[in-house]
């Protein structure tokens, strides 16, 4: 695998800069935001003010106007380490506003900043920078989600050649750039361990006062254990012996650091009897495998607990890959999941701004029964023409059209 991976989001950055004065690139620490920002900086011959560097951070804290008044475009990395710079940017925008003035990058969600520092609300666009999609890693020309929104799902007579061990390898390595270049599973494990430790011991403390980092790690591990499931904060609180309000606040903090993602319920205002509780997914399946203590050895010997956890993690792996491809689209797309009180469920619903819907279901088995498509069929029948495609992904070998706009595809169609 090449150590240089082209990001499909890069052209999107340029397009967005043509329409907004401030563009915010936000995503997990170590995901490649700084690399993307540096590449853009070279293309426009502009410096990057990296607030992870002590000198720049002190300047941003003591003289934020000096940082914000640089030559356009102003490029600031890890901006959340000196939020006062946002007020200085706002003051500059009050004097002059045009597209492409400022690019910010940060490892904490803009929503997690104190309300008083969210000075640019309404003046910036946020662009998620996520772990690499599998097609990016492989260098494949795959735009499956874009095709699905056009109702153009490719089917071939070629059978999938990805083995079960091949899926295990991909899920456990994830898509974090530095994890991908680790020479062995053990080395990846150590990298994931260091990554999580830094996020919890340093980044979390900069956003919120933390009592004990061990409590935060325990909550993260237990939330990871619920990946692919409806989030149960009560159970997490009971397991770690923490108050519900503390646990809930820590879950929000972990989401602000892009370690987990709460996937909201979709359809509650459109379809009756829809459940409103969110599901939870780890943002990167590699970090999830570390938190769940999964290993190739456990999975090879078919350890029952490990197999269950892997099935849930596989759902997160597919869901996140689909969401990553959705960020490359020019049209805004919202993601959610659908579940009724009658237990009819679809793992992922992607809705384009014009109402077009792509629905995705994930199964860990190598065969697909008709009843496993019932959620996709029910959603299609309720939405009618706005339902562009339903895809049931599985670890089997054949891809085929199972019903009107209902497709069964091997998971590797994301990158082949």
C-alpha positions in Angstrom: 0.0 0.0 0.0 1.3 3.4 -0.9 2.2 5.8 1.9 0.8 8.7 -0.2 -3.0 8.6 -0.4 -4.9 11.1 -2.4 -7.9 12.7 -0.5 -11.2 12.9 -2.4 -12.2 15.8 -0.1 -9.4 18.1 -1.4 -11.4 19.4 -4.4 -14.3 19.9 -2.1 -12.2 22.2 0.1 -11.5 24.4 -3.0 -15.1 24.5 -4.0 -16.3 25.4 -0.6 -13.7 28.2 -0.3 -15.3 29.8 -3.3 -18.6 30.3 -1.5 -17.7 31.0 2.2 -15.4 33.5 3.9 -14.4 31.0 6.6 -14.0 27.3 6.1 -13.5 25.0 9.1 -11.9 21.6 8.6 -12.7 19.5 11.7 -12.1 15.9 12.5 -10.1 13.5 14.8 -6.6 14.3 15.8 -4.1 12.5 13.5 -6.6 12.2 10.7 -4.6 14.4 8.2 -6.2 17.8 8.6 -2.7 19.5 9.0 -1.5 17.7 5.9 -4.4 18.8 3.9 -4.0 22.4 5.2 -0.3 22.4 4.4 -1.0 21.2 0.9 -3.4 24.0 0.4 -0.9 26.5 1.9 1.7 25.5 -0.6 -0.7 26.0 -3.5 -1.5 29.6 -2.4 2.0 30.4 -1.0 0.6 31.2 2.5 1.9 30.3 5.9 0.1 28.0 8.4 -0.2 29.3 11.9 -0.1 26.1 14.0 -1.4 26.7 17.5 0.0 23.4 18.6 3.3 25.3 18.6 3.9 27.2 21.8 5.1 30.4 20.1 2.1 30.7 17.8 -0.3 29.8 20.6 1.1 32.5 22.9 0.7 35.0 20.1 -2.8 33.9 19.4 -3.7 34.2 23.1 -2.1 37.6 23.8 -2.5 39.2 20.3 -5.3 37.4 18.5 -5.8 40.4 16.2 -2.2 40.0 14.9 -3.0 36.4 14.0 -6.3 37.3 12.3 -5.0 40.2 10.3 -2.5 38.3 8.2 -2.4 38.1 4.4 -5.5 36.4 3.0 -6.0 33.5 3.1 -5.3 33.2 6.8 -4.6 29.6 7.7 -4.9 28.5 11.3 -4.3 24.9 12.5 -5.7 23.7 15.9 -7.6 26.9 16.3 -9.5 25.6 19.3 -6.4 26.0 21.4 -6.9 29.8 21.4 -10.6 30.4 20.7 -10.1 34.2 21.2 -8.8 34.3 17.7 -12.4 33.7 16.5 -13.5 37.1 17.8 -10.6 38.7 16.0 -11.6 37.0 12.8 -15.1 38.2 13.3 -13.9 41.8 13.7 -12.0 41.5 10.4 -15.1 40.1 8.7 -17.1 43.1 9.9 -14.8 45.3 7.9 -14.5 43.1 4.8 -16.2 39.9 3.9 -15.5 37.8 0.8 -15.1 34.1 0.0 -11.8 32.3 0.9 -10.5 34.6 3.6 -9.8 32.1 6.4 -9.3 28.4 6.7 -9.4 26.9 10.2 -8.5 23.3 11.2 -9.4 21.8 14.5 -9.5 18.5 16.4 -12.5 19.5 18.5 -16.0 20.1 17.3 -17.0 23.8 16.9 -20.1 23.0 18.9 -17.9 22.0 21.9 -16.5 25.5 22.3 -18.0 27.8 25.0 -21.0 29.7 23.6 -19.1 33.0 24.1 -16.4 31.9 21.7 -18.6 30.7 18.9 -18.3 34.1 17.3 -18.4 32.9 13.7 -21.7 31.1 13.8 -23.5 31.8 10.6 -20.3 33.0 8.9 -18.4 29.7 8.4 -18.9 26.4 6.7 -17.8 23.2 8.5 -16.3 20.4 6.5 -15.6 17.1 8.2 -12.2 15.6 7.6 -12.6 11.9 8.4 -10.4 8.8 8.3 -9.7 7.5 4.8 -12.4 5.7 3.0 -11.4 2.2 1.7 -11.5 3.3 -1.9 -9.0 6.1 -1.1 -6.7 3.6 0.6 -6.8 1.3 -2.4 -6.6 4.1 -4.9 -9.7 2.8 -6.6 -12.1 4.9 -8.7 -15.1 4.2 -6.5 -18.0 6.6 -6.0 -20.7 4.2 -4.9 -22.7 6.6 -2.8 -22.8 9.2 -5.6 -24.0 6.5 -8.0 -26.6 5.3 -5.5 -28.1 8.8 -5.3 -28.6 8.6 -9.1 -30.2 5.1 -8.8 -27.2 3.7 -10.7 -25.9 0.7 -8.6 -23.3 -1.2 -10.6 -23.7 -5.0 -10.8 -21.1 -7.3 -12.3 -20.9 -11.0 -12.9 -17.6 -11.0 -11.1 -17.8 -12.5 -7.6 -16.1 -10.9 -4.6 -12.7 -12.2 -3.9 -12.4 -10.7 -0.4 -12.1 -13.4 2.2 -13.3 -13.2 5.8 -9.8 -12.6 7.0 -9.6 -9.8 4.4 -12.6 -8.1 6.0 -11.1 -8.6 9.4 -7.9 -7.0 8.4 -9.6 -3.9 6.9 -11.9 -3.4 9.9 -9.1 -3.7 12.4 -6.7 -1.3 10.6 -9.4 1.4 10.0 -8.6 4.5 8.1 -6.3 6.7 10.2 -3.3 7.7 8.1 -0.6 6.8 10.6 -2.2 3.6 11.6 -2.2 2.5 8.0 1.6 2.6 7.7 2.3 0.6 10.9 4.2 -2.6 10.0 2.2 -5.1 12.1 -1.0 -5.5 14.1 0.9 -5.1 17.3 2.4 -1.8 16.1 -1.1 -0.6 15.1 -2.4 -1.5 18.6 0.4 0.6 20.2 -0.4 3.5 17.9 -4.1 3.4 18.7 -3.3 3.2 22.4 -1.1 6.4 22.2 -3.8 8.1 20.0 -6.6 7.5 22.5 -4.4 8.4 25.5 -3.5 11.8 23.9 -7.1 12.6 23.1 -8.2 11.8 26.6 -5.3 13.1 28.7 -4.7 16.3 26.7 -7.4 17.3 24.3 -10.3 16.4 26.5 -8.9 18.4 29.4 -8.6 21.5 27.2 -12.3 21.4 26.4 -13.7 20.5 29.8 -12.6 19.9 33.4 -12.1 16.2 33.9 -12.2 14.6 37.3 -10.3 11.4 36.4 -9.2 10.4 33.0 -9.6 6.8 33.9 -13.4 7.4 34.2 -13.4 9.0 30.7 -11.5 6.1 29.2 -13.9 3.6 30.9 -16.9 5.4 29.4 -15.2 5.5 26.0 -14.5 1.7 26.1 -18.1 0.9 27.1 -19.6 3.2 24.5 -17.4 1.5 21.9 -18.9 -1.8 23.2 -22.3 -0.4 22.1 -21.1 0.6 18.6 -23.8 -0.1 16.0 -26.5 -0.1 18.7 -28.9 2.4 20.2 -26.9 4.3 22.8 -27.8 3.3 26.3 -26.3 6.0 28.6 -27.9 4.4 31.7 -26.0 1.1 31.1 -22.7 2.9 30.6 -23.2 4.9 33.8 -24.0 1.7 35.7 -21.1 -0.1 34.3 -18.5 2.6 35.3 -20.3 3.5 38.5 -20.7 7.2 37.5 -23.7 9.5 37.8 -25.9 9.7 34.7 -25.3 13.4 34.2 -21.5 13.0 34.3 -21.6 10.1 32.0 -23.9 11.9 29.5 -21.5 14.9 29.6 -18.5 12.7 29.0 -20.3 11.0 26.0 -20.8 14.5 24.5 -17.1 15.3 25.1 -16.0 12.1 23.4 -18.1 13.0 20.4 -16.6 16.5 20.4 -13.2 14.8 20.0 -14.5 12.7 17.1 -13.8 9.4 18.8 -17.5 8.4 18.6 -20.5 9.6 16.6 -24.1 9.6 17.7 -26.2 8.9 14.6 -29.5 10.6 15.0 -32.8 9.0 14.4 -34.1 9.7 10.9 -37.8 10.0 9.9 -39.3 11.2 13.3 -40.9 14.2 11.5 -41.7 12.3 8.3 -42.8 8.8 9.3 -45.0 7.8 12.2 -43.9 5.6 15.0 -40.2 6.2 14.5 -37.9 5.9 17.5 -36.0 9.0 18.4 -33.0 7.6 20.4 -29.6 7.9 18.6 -27.4 5.0 17.7 -23.7 5.2 18.4 -20.7 4.4 16.2 -17.0 4.6 16.7 -15.6 7.0 14.1 -12.7 4.8 13.2 -13.1 1.0 13.2 -9.3 0.6 13.9 -9.6 2.6 17.2 -12.8 0.6 17.9 -11.0 -2.7 17.5 -8.4 -1.4 20.0 -11.0 -0.3 22.5 -12.8 -3.7 22.2 -9.5 -5.5 22.6 -10.1 -7.4 19.4 -7.3 -9.3 17.7 -6.9 -11.5 14.7 -6.1 -14.5 17.0 -9.5 -14.1 18.8 -11.4 -13.9 15.6 -9.6 -16.8 14.0 -10.5 -19.1 16.8 -14.1 -17.9 16.6 -14.2 -16.6 20.1 -18.0 -16.0 20.7 -17.7 -12.6 22.4 -15.2 -11.4 19.9 -17.4 -12.5 17.0 -20.4 -10.6 18.3 -18.3 -7.5 18.8 -16.8 -7.8 15.3 -20.3 -8.0 13.8 -21.2 -4.7 15.5 -17.9 -3.1 14.5 -18.4 -4.2 10.9 -21.7 -2.2 10.8 -19.8 0.9 12.0 -17.1 0.2 9.4 -19.6 0.2 6.6 -21.7 3.1 8.0 -18.6 5.3 8.3 -17.3 4.4 4.9 -20.7 5.5 3.4 -20.7 8.7 5.4 -17.1 9.5 4.2 -18.2 9.1 0.6 -21.2 11.3 1.2 -18.9 14.2 2.3 -17.4 14.3 -1.2 -20.7 15.3 -2.7 -21.5 18.9 -3.6 -25.1 18.5 -2.4 -25.7 18.6 1.4 -26.5 15.2 2.8 -27.7 14.3 6.3 -27.2 10.9 7.9 -29.3 9.0 10.4 -30.8 5.6 11.0 -34.4 4.5 11.0 -36.2 2.3 13.5 -39.9 2.0 14.3 -41.5 0.9 17.5 -42.3 -2.3 15.7 -38.6 -3.1 15.4 -38.4 -2.3 11.6 -34.9 -0.9 11.1 -32.5 0.4 8.6 -28.9 0.9 9.7 -28.1 4.1 7.7 -30.3 6.6 5.9 -28.6 9.2 3.8 -30.9 12.1 2.7 -29.9 14.6 0.2 -31.1 18.2 0.6 -33.7 17.7 -2.2 -35.2 14.7 -0.4 -33.6 11.9 -2.3 -32.8 9.0 0.0 -30.2 6.1 -0.1 -30.7 3.5 2.6 -28.1 1.0 3.8 -28.3 -2.2 5.8 -25.3 -4.2 7.0 -25.2 -8.0 7.7 -22.1 -9.8 8.9 -23.1 -13.1 7.3 -22.1 -14.5 3.9 -25.7 -15.1 2.8 -28.8 -12.8 2.6 -32.3 -14.0 3.5 -35.3 -12.2 2.1 -36.5 -11.2 5.6 -33.3 -9.4 6.2 -34.3 -6.9 3.5 -37.6 -6.1 5.2 -36.4 -2.8 6.6 -35.3 -1.5 3.2 -38.5 -2.7 1.6 -40.6 -1.0 4.2 -38.8 2.3 3.8 -39.0 2.1 0.0 -42.7 1.5 0.2 -43.3 4.4 2.6 -41.1 6.9 0.7 -42.0 6.1 -2.9 -40.2 8.0 -5.6 -37.8 9.7 -3.3 -36.3 6.4 -2.4 -33.4 6.1 -4.8 -31.7 2.9 -3.6 -31.6 0.5 -0.8 -28.4 -1.5 -0.4 -27.9 -4.5 1.9 -24.2 -5.2 2.3 -22.9 -8.6 3.4 -19.7 -10.6 3.4 -21.0 -12.9 0.6 -19.6 -13.0 -2.9 -22.4 -12.1 -5.3 -24.0 -8.7 -6.0 -27.6 -8.7 -7.4 -30.8 -6.8 -7.6 -33.1 -8.4 -5.1 -36.2 -6.3 -5.6 -37.3 -2.9 -7.1 -34.4 -0.5 -6.0 -33.2 -3.1 -3.4 -29.7 -4.3 -4.0 -27.5 -6.9 -2.3 -23.8 -6.2 -2.6 -20.6 -7.6 -1.1 -19.1 -5.0 1.3 -16.0 -4.8 -0.9 -18.0 -3.0 -3.6 -17.0 0.1 -1.6 -13.5 -0.2 -2.9 -13.5 -2.5 -5.9 
